[in-house]
Amino acid sequence: MDTPPASPCETLAERYQALLEVAQAISTHRDLDELFRDLAQRLPRVIHVNFVALSLHDPARDTMRLHSIQANVPADLVGGHEGPVEESPAGLVWHTQQPVLVPNIAEEPRWPNVIQRMQEDGVNSFCFVPLTTAVRRLGAMGFSSVRKEAYSEMDLEFLQQVGKQVAVAVDNVLHHQDLTHDHDRLRLLLEVSEAIVSHRDLSVLFRDLAQRLPAVAPFNFIGLILHDSTKNVMKVHVLETAAAHHLTTRLDGLELPIEESSSGWVWTHQQPLIIPSLDEETRFSMGMAALKDIGVQSVCLFPLTTAMRRLGAIGFGSLEPRAFGDQNLGLLGQVAKQVAVAVDNVLHVASTEAAQQSLARERDRLSLVLEINNAVASHLELRALLKAISACLGRVIPHDFASFCLYDPEIHQLRAHALDFPGNQDFVESGDPIPLEGTPEGLAFTTQQTVHVRRLNLTEFPAEIMKRAEAEGLKSGCAVPLLLHGRALGTLSVVSMQEDAFTDDDAKLFSRIGAQVALAAENAMAYQEISSLKDKLAKEKLYLEEEIQTAYNFEEIVGDSRSLKLLLKEVQTVAATDSTVLILGETGSGKELVARALHNHSNRRERTFVKINCAAIPTGLLESELFGHEKGAFTGAIATKIGRFELADRGTIFLDEVGEIPLELQVKLLRVLQEQEFERLGSTRTIRVNVRIIAATNRDLDRMVEEQRFRSDLYYRLKVFPVTVPPLRDRVEDIPLLVRHFAQKFAQRMKKRIETIPSEAMQALQAYDWRGNVRELENFIERAVILTQGQALFVSLAELKRQPGHVVNSGTTTLEQAEREHILKALRESEWIIGGPAGAAAKLGMKRTTLQSKMQKLGISRPS
């Protein structure tokens, strides 16, 4: 039940009392939010008010802003709304200085946005009264009710009286805030002056300003744009963000044309520029898109100018449109004047430091020329010379890679002779050819001009080596021709993994250095040729010794049969002597292992064991391989080559397949056996050696002597002590030992575990005739290990079945005939396919080239 209405006298008295309480509240509260919260609690005692709002006019933007709203009913209140004057009832009241009364909000067509927000809060009627003092119009004060027709004309008069009192309070608070703001601005200008004095680095200075200035100026970004007189453009030097913002895109270094940029306009006209909205700006196409990308909506720019020169502009950017007004120009203009002095000082210091650095650089370069002179005089080897030059250069001109390339007339290309690459990249190695076309080195060599590559372009230099260089990260470089008496010897190159790493001055310095290095390169080439000839023998011997030691196991003769024991006894007997030994036996029976055993049990075991397969080397090259040749002895002999007999000096040479040596070469071999001397191809100098000769063959040399296909004197000279390696079929009892040995060897290599070999498989292995001997058995077991899945060796018994009518051994069949039949059998089984995993060569346990050679000698050809 509603309370009975009060009499007019009571109502008037209560309202007078309320006005007194308002005056008291105004004197009590200095904070506008607290004042309006108090009013929202007092006024309902005399008038129906649920919401009290304060809207102030912003003269800079000509908008009305909801500064404070308080309520005495539950509501989700959000202040800070801002809009044009004509779009709100508060704006109408401020503009006309007349109150507005709306008894039923549902019937009000004006101000739709404001009406909608009020309806969302449950308001059904409202009134606004002006807030005005004798000095200025401040805004409007609103009173809202959840009731319809909550306010009468008398209520409106009362609320106007409240508004007049509140206006004085609001004006006092705003005046106090203005004084505080002015004080803050003055303090800030003092801090800016202190920051300018304390910072010599522009980036640090602008980072400091970006943290200080937002307290009094509404910006999110601050930037320094300077005029570049060499290019006549405006260049972004520094762009910093306020503390609450993160810059996702860096614009530092961005260059803008003067006539197409806002900073260029400010620099040209020497006037500040405010752009309220970048979306509406059409004058400056350059730079606007970049600012939009980082979210900037409005900007303000000031010229940076001192009494001596125009430097550029300082810019402020905001994420909000229309963030800058006339009230900002004063403070930011003062900041710009102070910053201009600081920037000018920094640029003066930088200019002075640049001049000092230029003088120091020239001093360093003159010192570099002297150091390189000393390096040229003290180094004869190309690699050491390059390292010395590279180290000297690195102290003045940093680089990642240096190289010497010398012209090779044999291939009509440059060849890399020395490299200095600390990064261990392997796109080029010493000795690699460098094409004359498609490379900077080739261009420098052919034109006899320095080639300066600022950015590697594969269209300009399409050679394959340049593609590998790009893949390794090389991006720029210089190639200098090494000129001596008007003739180009090669090139000196330096390369960097940075683009445009070398200046034009650097290129000129390289050219001066190239003239110095050319003479040293010629001397080093002569020294290197002498040194390489001197060291070649020792290096090749060392290489062969290491290669043999790592590739073979000299004790890998496996077996316990009587025939094998007799053979090893003969080996032990003759090993201690230097007599020539002829090893006879079928293919794959282990003749090479016997030869190595002879060497390892001899007095020469500490020296080189050199092997040569006479059947595997073309006839035209065999003499060169055995005895060596001089440079130019024949077409393609581009360097001196040391023969196998020289390499085996004081050691042992093993002539495998000795029966394949052509008759014309047998005379020279006989001389070596008898006299231990020979001459290289193309030389008249006799070379004496001390070599033990071990020869091996699977041919019938007696028959070949009778057919005059092998010299008898050479045969008898080789046959001082013949030993015969028994075929595997003659020592069947050794097969289990060999099978276990090979099974464990390949299982370990393949990381498998094989513990048993089925007895049925072992019996089949012993029953097979093994025409390829131990080599065939070894290959068979390797295949079996590959196919094995468990711990028992898998043996394909089908492969071990004998052909019908096969004869294991015949006393009337010669070794050559047996070999021919065996090869024919393998060829038929493989359908005359020689190479590949299923070819005849694999079945016989020999190389494809060896099988082809044997087929030619035995007259075997595919039937048509």
LOMIRO-258629 format. One line per 4 residues: their letters; for each residue y, z, x of C-alpha. Coordinates in steps of 0.25 Angstrom, whole numbers, plus 5000, padded with zeros to 4 digits. Layout:
A) Y,Z,X | ...
This chain:
MDTP) 5000,5000,5000 | 5013,4995,5006 | 5024,5006,5009 | 5036,5006,4999
PASP) 5048,4998,5004 | 5059,5006,5010 | 5073,5007,5004 | 5083,4998,5011
CETL) 5090,5010,5016 | 5077,5015,5023 | 5075,5001,5029 | 5089,5000,5034
AERY) 5088,5014,5041 | 5074,5011,5047 | 5080,4998,5053 | 5092,5004,5059
QALL) 5082,5014,5065 | 5073,5003,5070 | 5086,4996,5076 | 5089,5009,5084
EVAQ) 5074,5010,5088 | 5075,4995,5093 | 5087,4999,5101 | 5080,5010,5107
AIST) 5068,5002,5110 | 5077,4992,5117 | 5083,5002,5126 | 5069,5008,5129
HRDL) 5062,4995,5133 | 5065,4985,5144 | 5053,4977,5142 | 5054,4967,5131
DELF) 5039,4967,5128 | 5040,4982,5126 | 5052,4981,5118 | 5046,4971,5108
RDLA) 5033,4979,5108 | 5042,4991,5104 | 5049,4983,5093 | 5036,4978,5087
QRLP) 5032,4993,5085 | 5046,4998,5079 | 5051,4987,5070 | 5039,4987,5060
RVIH) 5044,5000,5055 | 5056,4993,5049 | 5052,4979,5048 | 5038,4972,5047
VNFV) 5036,4966,5061 | 5023,4963,5068 | 5028,4954,5080 | 5040,4955,5088
ALSL) 5043,4943,5098 | 5054,4940,5108 | 5057,4925,5111 | 5067,4922,5122
HDPA) 5074,4909,5125 | 5071,4902,5139 | 5084,4895,5143 | 5077,4888,5154
RDTM) 5067,4881,5146 | 5074,4882,5132 | 5062,4889,5126 | 5058,4901,5118
RLHS) 5048,4910,5124 | 5041,4922,5117 | 5044,4933,5127 | 5037,4945,5119
IQAN) 5030,4947,5106 | 5025,4961,5101 | 5017,4965,5089 | 5012,4977,5081
VPAD) 5000,4970,5075 | 4988,4965,5082 | 4991,4951,5088 | 4988,4942,5100
LVGG) 5002,4941,5105 | 5005,4931,5116 | 5019,4929,5122 | 5026,4919,5131
HEGP) 5026,4907,5121 | 5037,4897,5124 | 5042,4885,5117 | 5054,4877,5114
VEES) 5066,4884,5106 | 5064,4875,5094 | 5049,4878,5092 | 5051,4893,5089
PAGL) 5058,4902,5079 | 5063,4910,5091 | 5069,4898,5096 | 5076,4895,5083
VWHT) 5082,4909,5082 | 5087,4908,5097 | 5093,4894,5095 | 5100,4898,5081
QQPV) 5102,4913,5083 | 5097,4915,5069 | 5085,4923,5065 | 5073,4916,5059
LVPN) 5064,4922,5047 | 5051,4916,5043 | 5045,4924,5031 | 5032,4916,5031
IAEE) 5027,4910,5043 | 5017,4901,5036 | 5029,4893,5029 | 5037,4891,5043
PRWP) 5036,4877,5048 | 5044,4879,5060 | 5039,4883,5074 | 5024,4880,5072
NVIQ) 5019,4885,5085 | 5026,4898,5084 | 5022,4899,5069 | 5007,4897,5073
RMQE) 5007,4908,5084 | 5014,4918,5074 | 5003,4914,5063 | 4992,4917,5073
DGVN) 4998,4931,5075 | 4998,4933,5060 | 5013,4932,5058 | 5018,4928,5044
SFCF) 5033,4930,5045 | 5043,4932,5056 | 5058,4932,5060 | 5066,4929,5073
VPLT) 5079,4934,5077 | 5088,4930,5089 | 5089,4938,5102 | 5104,4936,5106
TAVR) 5114,4944,5114 | 5128,4942,5116 | 5125,4935,5129 | 5113,4926,5126
RLGA) 5103,4921,5116 | 5089,4927,5120 | 5079,4922,5110 | 5073,4928,5097
MGFS) 5065,4940,5092 | 5054,4938,5082 | 5048,4947,5072 | 5035,4943,5065
SVRK) 5026,4949,5054 | 5013,4947,5049 | 5019,4948,5035 | 5025,4937,5027
EAYS) 5040,4938,5024 | 5041,4951,5032 | 5056,4949,5035 | 5068,4949,5026
EMDL) 5082,4946,5029 | 5085,4960,5031 | 5073,4961,5041 | 5079,4949,5049
EFLQ) 5093,4956,5050 | 5086,4969,5055 | 5078,4961,5065 | 5090,4953,5070
QVGK) 5096,4967,5073 | 5084,4970,5081 | 5085,4957,5088 | 5099,4959,5093
QVAV) 5095,4973,5099 | 5083,4966,5106 | 5091,4955,5111 | 5100,4964,5119
AVDN) 5087,4970,5125 | 5081,4957,5128 | 5093,4952,5135 | 5094,4964,5144
VLHH) 5079,4962,5148 | 5081,4948,5151 | 5094,4951,5158 | 5086,4961,5167
QDLT) 5075,4951,5169 | 5085,4940,5174 | 5091,4950,5183 | 5078,4954,5189
HDHD) 5074,4939,5190 | 5087,4936,5198 | 5083,4948,5207 | 5069,4943,5209
RLRL) 5075,4929,5212 | 5084,4934,5223 | 5073,4943,5228 | 5064,4931,5228
LLEV) 5074,4922,5236 | 5075,4933,5246 | 5060,4933,5247 | 5060,4918,5249
SEAI) 5070,4919,5260 | 5061,4929,5267 | 5049,4920,5265 | 5056,4909,5271
VSHR) 5060,4917,5283 | 5046,4922,5285 | 5038,4909,5283 | 5038,4897,5293
DLSV) 5027,4890,5286 | 5031,4882,5273 | 5017,4884,5267 | 5018,4899,5268
LFRD) 5032,4899,5263 | 5029,4891,5251 | 5017,4900,5248 | 5026,4912,5249
LAQR) 5036,4906,5240 | 5025,4902,5230 | 5021,4917,5229 | 5036,4922,5228
LPAV) 5043,4912,5219 | 5035,4912,5206 | 5040,4926,5203 | 5053,4920,5199
APFN) 5050,4905,5197 | 5040,4899,5188 | 5032,4890,5198 | 5017,4888,5202
FIGL) 5019,4879,5214 | 5029,4878,5226 | 5030,4866,5235 | 5037,4860,5247
ILHD) 5040,4845,5247 | 5047,4840,5260 | 5053,4826,5263 | 5045,4819,5274
STKN) 5055,4810,5281 | 5045,4802,5288 | 5038,4797,5276 | 5050,4799,5266
VMKV) 5042,4807,5256 | 5041,4821,5250 | 5029,4828,5255 | 5023,4841,5249
HVLE) 5022,4851,5260 | 5018,4864,5253 | 5013,4867,5239 | 5010,4882,5236
TAAA) 5006,4889,5223 | 5010,4902,5216 | 5000,4913,5218 | 4994,4911,5204
HHLT) 4991,4896,5206 | 4981,4888,5214 | 4984,4875,5220 | 4972,4865,5218
TRLD) 4979,4853,5224 | 4986,4853,5237 | 4999,4844,5237 | 5003,4847,5251
GLEL) 5006,4834,5259 | 5008,4826,5246 | 5019,4815,5249 | 5028,4810,5238
PIEE) 5038,4799,5238 | 5053,4804,5237 | 5057,4796,5225 | 5044,4799,5217
SSSG) 5043,4814,5219 | 5051,4826,5213 | 5053,4832,5227 | 5058,4819,5232
WVWT) 5069,4819,5221 | 5073,4833,5224 | 5074,4830,5239 | 5082,4817,5236
HQQP) 5092,4823,5226 | 5092,4837,5232 | 5091,4843,5218 | 5081,4853,5211
LIIP) 5072,4846,5201 | 5064,4852,5189 | 5053,4845,5183 | 5050,4853,5170
SLDE) 5037,4845,5167 | 5029,4836,5176 | 5023,4829,5164 | 5036,4824,5160
ETRF) 5041,4820,5174 | 5041,4805,5176 | 5051,4804,5188 | 5042,4809,5200
SMGM) 5028,4802,5200 | 5024,4807,5213 | 5020,4822,5214 | 5020,4825,5199
AALK) 5005,4821,5198 | 5002,4830,5210 | 5009,4842,5204 | 5003,4840,5190
DIGV) 4989,4840,5197 | 4992,4854,5201 | 4997,4858,5187 | 5012,4858,5190
QSVC) 5020,4856,5177 | 5034,4858,5181 | 5042,4858,5195 | 5055,4862,5201
LFPL) 5060,4856,5215 | 5071,4860,5224 | 5076,4852,5236 | 5074,4858,5250
TTAM) 5086,4856,5258 | 5094,4862,5269 | 5107,4859,5275 | 5100,4850,5285
RRLG) 5090,4842,5277 | 5083,4839,5264 | 5069,4844,5266 | 5062,4842,5253
AIGF) 5059,4850,5240 | 5053,4863,5235 | 5045,4862,5222 | 5041,4872,5212
GSLE) 5030,4869,5202 | 5025,4876,5189 | 5012,4874,5181 | 5021,4876,5168
PRAF) 5031,4865,5163 | 5046,4868,5163 | 5044,4880,5172 | 5057,4878,5180
GDQN) 5071,4879,5174 | 5085,4881,5179 | 5083,4896,5181 | 5073,4892,5192
LGLL) 5082,4883,5200 | 5091,4893,5206 | 5080,4902,5212 | 5071,4890,5216
GQVA) 5083,4883,5222 | 5086,4895,5231 | 5072,4895,5235 | 5072,4880,5239
KQVA) 5085,4882,5247 | 5078,4893,5255 | 5065,4886,5257 | 5073,4873,5262
VAVD) 5078,4881,5274 | 5064,4887,5276 | 5057,4873,5276 | 5068,4867,5285
NVLH) 5066,4878,5295 | 5051,4876,5295 | 5052,4861,5296 | 5062,4863,5308
VAST) 5052,4872,5314 | 5040,4862,5312 | 5049,4850,5318 | 5051,4859,5330
EAAQ) 5037,4862,5331 | 5033,4848,5329 | 5042,4844,5341 | 5036,4854,5350
QSLA) 5022,4850,5346 | 5025,4836,5349 | 5030,4840,5363 | 5017,4848,5365
RERD) 5008,4837,5360 | 5015,4827,5370 | 5013,4837,5381 | 4998,4839,5377
RLSL) 4996,4824,5377 | 5002,4822,5390 | 4993,4833,5395 | 4981,4826,5388
VLEI) 4983,4813,5396 | 4983,4821,5409 | 4970,4829,5404 | 4963,4816,5401
NNAV) 4967,4810,5414 | 4960,4822,5421 | 4948,4820,5412 | 4947,4805,5415
ASHL) 4947,4809,5430 | 4937,4820,5429 | 4926,4814,5420 | 4917,4802,5423
ELRA) 4907,4804,5411 | 4912,4798,5398 | 4907,4810,5389 | 4914,4820,5398
LLKA) 4926,4812,5399 | 4927,4810,5384 | 4925,4825,5382 | 4936,4828,5392
ISAC) 4945,4818,5385 | 4941,4823,5371 | 4944,4838,5375 | 4958,4834,5380
LGRV) 4961,4826,5368 | 4957,4837,5359 | 4967,4846,5364 | 4978,4837,5360
IPHD) 4972,4828,5349 | 4961,4834,5341 | 4949,4825,5338 | 4934,4827,5334
FASF) 4928,4815,5342 | 4930,4807,5354 | 4922,4796,5360 | 4921,4785,5371
CLYD) 4916,4771,5367 | 4914,4761,5378 | 4911,4746,5376 | 4897,4741,5378
PEIH) 4897,4726,5381 | 4882,4725,5378 | 4884,4729,5363 | 4899,4724,5362
QLRA) 4902,4738,5356 | 4908,4751,5360 | 4898,4762,5363 | 4900,4777,5362
HALD) 4899,4783,5376 | 4905,4797,5374 | 4907,4806,5362 | 4914,4819,5360
FPGN) 4911,4824,5346 | 4911,4839,5344 | 4907,4838,5330 | 4893,4832,5334
QDFV) 4894,4821,5324 | 4884,4810,5327 | 4890,4797,5321 | 4891,4792,5335
ESGD) 4883,4794,5348 | 4886,4791,5362 | 4881,4777,5365 | 4883,4772,5350
PIPL) 4889,4758,5349 | 4903,4758,5343 | 4906,4744,5336 | 4919,4737,5340
EGTP) 4921,4733,5326 | 4923,4744,5315 | 4927,4755,5324 | 4940,4761,5330
EGLA) 4934,4761,5344 | 4930,4746,5343 | 4944,4743,5338 | 4950,4750,5349
FTTQ) 4941,4744,5359 | 4943,4729,5354 | 4958,4731,5352 | 4961,4739,5364
QTVH) 4970,4748,5355 | 4969,4762,5350 | 4963,4763,5336 | 4969,4775,5328
VRRL) 4961,4778,5316 | 4969,4787,5307 | 4958,4787,5295 | 4944,4781,5298
NLTE) 4943,4769,5288 | 4929,4763,5288 | 4935,4750,5282 | 4943,4749,5295
FPAE) 4931,4754,5304 | 4918,4751,5297 | 4908,4752,5308 | 4896,4761,5305
IMKR) 4900,4771,5316 | 4913,4773,5309 | 4906,4776,5296 | 4898,4787,5303
AEAE) 4911,4792,5309 | 4917,4793,5296 | 4904,4801,5291 | 4906,4811,5302
GLKS) 4920,4814,5297 | 4929,4806,5308 | 4942,4801,5301 | 4952,4797,5312
GCAV) 4952,4793,5327 | 4958,4785,5339 | 4950,4775,5347 | 4957,4771,5361
PLLL) 4952,4759,5369 | 4948,4762,5384 | 4956,4751,5391 | 4955,4749,5406
HGRA) 4961,4737,5413 | 4963,4730,5399 | 4948,4732,5395 | 4943,4741,5385
LGTL) 4931,4750,5389 | 4929,4757,5376 | 4936,4768,5367 | 4940,4782,5367
SVVS) 4940,4788,5353 | 4944,4801,5346 | 4941,4804,5332 | 4945,4815,5322
MQED) 4939,4820,5309 | 4953,4821,5303 | 4960,4809,5297 | 4972,4804,5305
AFTD) 4969,4814,5316 | 4976,4806,5327 | 4991,4802,5328 | 4997,4789,5334
DDAK) 5001,4798,5346 | 4987,4802,5347 | 4982,4788,5347 | 4993,4784,5358
LFSR) 4988,4796,5366 | 4973,4791,5365 | 4978,4777,5370 | 4983,4784,5382
IGAQ) 4971,4792,5385 | 4962,4779,5383 | 4969,4773,5394 | 4965,4785,5403
VALA) 4951,4786,5398 | 4948,4771,5400 | 4947,4772,5415 | 4939,4785,5414
AENA) 4929,4778,5404 | 4927,4767,5414 | 4924,4777,5425 | 4915,4785,5416
MAYQ) 4907,4773,5412 | 4904,4769,5426 | 4900,4784,5429 | 4892,4784,5417
EISS) 4884,4772,5420 | 4881,4778,5434 | 4877,4791,5428 | 4869,4786,5417
LKDK) 4861,4777,5427 | 4859,4790,5436 | 4854,4799,5425 | 4846,4789,5416
LAKE) 4833,4791,5423 | 4834,4806,5422 | 4838,4806,5408 | 4827,4796,5404
KLYL) 4816,4804,5411 | 4821,4817,5405 | 4821,4810,5391 | 4807,4805,5393
EEEI) 4802,4818,5398 | 4808,4826,5386 | 4803,4815,5376 | 4789,4816,5381
QTAY) 4788,4831,5382 | 4793,4832,5367 | 4785,4821,5362 | 4771,4824,5367
NFEE) 4761,4835,5369 | 4753,4832,5382 | 4742,4841,5379 | 4738,4834,5366
IVGD) 4725,4829,5370 | 4715,4835,5360 | 4700,4835,5361 | 4688,4841,5367
SRSL) 4678,4830,5368 | 4670,4826,5381 | 4677,4813,5382 | 4691,4819,5381
KLLL) 4687,4830,5391 | 4683,4819,5401 | 4696,4811,5399 | 4704,4824,5401
KEVQ) 4696,4827,5414 | 4700,4813,5419 | 4714,4816,5416 | 4715,4829,5423
TVAA) 4708,4822,5435 | 4718,4811,5437 | 4731,4818,5432 | 4733,4825,5445
TDST) 4734,4811,5452 | 4744,4800,5451 | 4734,4790,5449 | 4736,4779,5438
VLIL) 4728,4782,5426 | 4724,4772,5415 | 4720,4778,5402 | 4711,4769,5393
GETG) 4708,4772,5378 | 4710,4767,5364 | 4723,4768,5356 | 4726,4782,5351
SGKE) 4716,4789,5360 | 4727,4797,5368 | 4730,4789,5380 | 4744,4794,5381
LVAR) 4740,4808,5380 | 4730,4806,5392 | 4742,4800,5400 | 4751,4812,5397
ALHN) 4740,4822,5401 | 4738,4814,5414 | 4753,4816,5416 | 4754,4830,5412
HSNR) 4742,4834,5421 | 4748,4827,5433 | 4758,4831,5444 | 4768,4822,5437
RERT) 4769,4830,5424 | 4783,4835,5427 | 4788,4821,5427 | 4790,4810,5417
FVKI) 4778,4804,5409 | 4783,4791,5404 | 4775,4783,5394 | 4777,4768,5390
NCAA) 4769,4760,5380 | 4767,4747,5386 | 4763,4741,5373 | 4775,4746,5365
IPTG) 4785,4739,5373 | 4788,4724,5372 | 4784,4717,5385 | 4798,4712,5388
LLES) 4803,4727,5389 | 4791,4733,5395 | 4795,4730,5410 | 4809,4736,5407
ELFG) 4802,4749,5401 | 4793,4751,5413 | 4802,4747,5424 | 4816,4748,5418
HEKG) 4828,4738,5420 | 4842,4736,5425 | 4854,4734,5417 | 4855,4719,5413
AFTG) 4841,4716,5418 | 4839,4709,5404 | 4846,4707,5391 | 4848,4720,5384
AIAT) 4847,4728,5397 | 4860,4735,5395 | 4857,4747,5405 | 4847,4751,5416
KIGR) 4834,4756,5410 | 4824,4765,5418 | 4810,4761,5416 | 4798,4770,5413
FELA) 4792,4770,5427 | 4806,4775,5432 | 4805,4786,5422 | 4791,4790,5426
DRGT) 4795,4791,5440 | 4787,4803,5446 | 4780,4804,5433 | 4770,4797,5424
IFLD) 4771,4784,5417 | 4761,4781,5405 | 4759,4766,5403 | 4752,4766,5389
EVGE) 4746,4752,5384 | 4747,4747,5399 | 4738,4735,5395 | 4750,4730,5387
IPLE) 4758,4727,5399 | 4761,4712,5401 | 4755,4706,5414 | 4769,4702,5420
LQVK) 4772,4717,5419 | 4759,4722,5425 | 4763,4717,5439 | 4775,4726,5439
LLRV) 4767,4738,5434 | 4757,4736,5445 | 4767,4737,5455 | 4772,4750,5450
LQEQ) 4758,4756,5450 | 4756,4751,5464 | 4770,4753,5470 | 4777,4762,5461
EFER) 4789,4754,5461 | 4796,4743,5452 | 4810,4737,5449 | 4818,4738,5436
LGST) 4820,4725,5428 | 4832,4719,5434 | 4832,4727,5447 | 4827,4724,5461
RTIR) 4827,4739,5465 | 4813,4744,5466 | 4811,4758,5460 | 4800,4767,5465
VNVR) 4793,4777,5456 | 4782,4787,5457 | 4774,4786,5443 | 4760,4789,5439
IIAA) 4755,4778,5429 | 4746,4781,5418 | 4742,4769,5409 | 4734,4768,5396
TNRD) 4728,4757,5388 | 4719,4754,5376 | 4716,4740,5381 | 4704,4735,5389
LDRM) 4711,4732,5403 | 4699,4727,5409 | 4698,4716,5399 | 4713,4713,5400
VEEQ) 4711,4712,5416 | 4700,4702,5414 | 4708,4694,5404 | 4720,4695,5414
RFRS) 4729,4702,5404 | 4730,4714,5413 | 4732,4714,5428 | 4720,4719,5435
DLYY) 4728,4725,5447 | 4736,4733,5437 | 4724,4737,5429 | 4717,4743,5442
RLKV) 4729,4750,5446 | 4730,4757,5432 | 4715,4760,5432 | 4716,4770,5443
FPVT) 4710,4781,5434 | 4707,4776,5420 | 4704,4786,5409 | 4699,4783,5395
VPPL) 4703,4790,5383 | 4691,4791,5374 | 4693,4786,5359 | 4693,4797,5348
RDRV) 4680,4791,5343 | 4673,4795,5356 | 4678,4810,5355 | 4675,4813,5341
EDIP) 4674,4828,5344 | 4689,4828,5347 | 4693,4823,5333 | 4693,4837,5327
LLVR) 4702,4843,5338 | 4711,4831,5336 | 4711,4832,5321 | 4715,4847,5321
HFAQ) 4725,4844,5332 | 4732,4833,5324 | 4731,4841,5311 | 4738,4853,5317
KFAQ) 4748,4845,5324 | 4753,4837,5311 | 4751,4849,5302 | 4761,4857,5311
RMKK) 4771,4845,5311 | 4770,4843,5296 | 4770,4858,5293 | 4757,4858,5287
RIET) 4745,4868,5288 | 4731,4862,5290 | 4720,4871,5293 | 4707,4864,5291
IPSE) 4701,4850,5292 | 4690,4846,5283 | 4677,4844,5290 | 4674,4831,5282
AMQA) 4688,4826,5287 | 4685,4830,5301 | 4671,4823,5301 | 4678,4810,5296
LQAY) 4688,4811,5307 | 4677,4812,5317 | 4669,4801,5311 | 4681,4791,5311
DWRG) 4682,4782,5323 | 4697,4783,5326 | 4700,4770,5332 | 4715,4775,5334
NVRE) 4709,4787,5341 | 4717,4800,5342 | 4730,4793,5337 | 4723,4788,5325
LENF) 4717,4802,5322 | 4731,4808,5324 | 4738,4799,5314 | 4726,4801,5304
IERA) 4728,4817,5305 | 4743,4816,5304 | 4741,4808,5291 | 4731,4818,5286
VILT) 4740,4830,5289 | 4751,4823,5281 | 4741,4821,5269 | 4736,4836,5270
QGQA) 4741,4845,5259 | 4733,4857,5262 | 4727,4865,5274 | 4715,4855,5276
LFVS) 4718,4842,5283 | 4717,4830,5273 | 4709,4819,5279 | 4708,4805,5272
LAEL) 4693,4802,5274 | 4695,4788,5268 | 4703,4784,5280 | 4691,4789,5290
KRQP) 4680,4780,5283 | 4675,4770,5293 | 4675,4755,5290 | 4661,4749,5287
GHVV) 4654,4743,5300 | 4664,4750,5309 | 4659,4753,5323 | 4664,4766,5330
NSGT) 4661,4761,5344 | 4655,4749,5350 | 4652,4748,5364 | 4653,4733,5364
TTLE) 4668,4733,5357 | 4679,4733,5367 | 4691,4742,5366 | 4700,4731,5362
QAER) 4690,4725,5352 | 4689,4739,5345 | 4704,4740,5345 | 4706,4727,5339
EHIL) 4696,4730,5328 | 4702,4744,5325 | 4716,4737,5324 | 4710,4727,5314
KALR) 4704,4737,5306 | 4717,4745,5304 | 4724,4732,5301 | 4714,4728,5290
ESEW) 4715,4742,5284 | 4730,4742,5284 | 4730,4728,5278 | 4737,4723,5291
IIGG) 4749,4732,5289 | 4752,4737,5303 | 4764,4747,5302 | 4767,4758,5292
PAGA) 4759,4770,5288 | 4747,4762,5282 | 4748,4752,5293 | 4737,4749,5304
AAKL) 4746,4755,5315 | 4746,4768,5308 | 4731,4768,5306 | 4729,4765,5320
GMKR) 4738,4776,5325 | 4747,4767,5333 | 4761,4761,5332 | 4764,4748,5324
TTLQ) 4769,4741,5337 | 4757,4746,5345 | 4747,4740,5334 | 4755,4727,5334
SKMQ) 4754,4726,5349 | 4739,4728,5349 | 4737,4718,5338 | 4744,4708,5346
KLGI) 4736,4711,5359 | 4722,4711,5351 | 4726,4698,5343 | 4726,4705,5330
SRPS) 4733,4697,5319 | 4733,4698,5304 | 4724,4688,5297 | 4731,4677,5289
